[in-house]
Amino acid sequence: MDSEIVYAFKPIPDGDRRTMKYSQYKKHYADCTSVPGTYDKDMKTIDVIVPKGRMKPSGVRGERFRTIWLMVGDSQDEMFEQGFKAICYENAVKRAKKLYRFVETAP
């Protein structure tokens, strides 16, 4: 009686195939599908399918951060100058408002 060995694999989802360190896969991409048989024992890498839409485009890629100084404080009587790293004035104000009750903004 001849028996045939059949392997069942999950279908590989649509996305970008990326080779990465196995530790990076386990830490940051565990929700993604690895490609069976692609683990390289010597290099400790594996191929992973990253679904379309999982990687969000960076809104600040290529932009330079700078320090923007604002007057902030928890009360209007005790305001002080604080520097915030941001790419623009509006982002610095947003960050300041998350940390302090009062933020002086330019008119």
Secondary structure as UniProt FT lines:
FT   STRAND          15..21
FT   HELIX           22..28
FT   TURN            30..31
FT   STRAND          33..34
FT   TURN            36..37
FT   TURN            41..44
FT   STRAND          45..51
FT   TURN            52..53
FT   TURN            61..62
FT   STRAND          66..73
FT   TURN            76..77
FT   STRAND          80..86
FT   HELIX           89..99
FT   STRAND          102..104
//
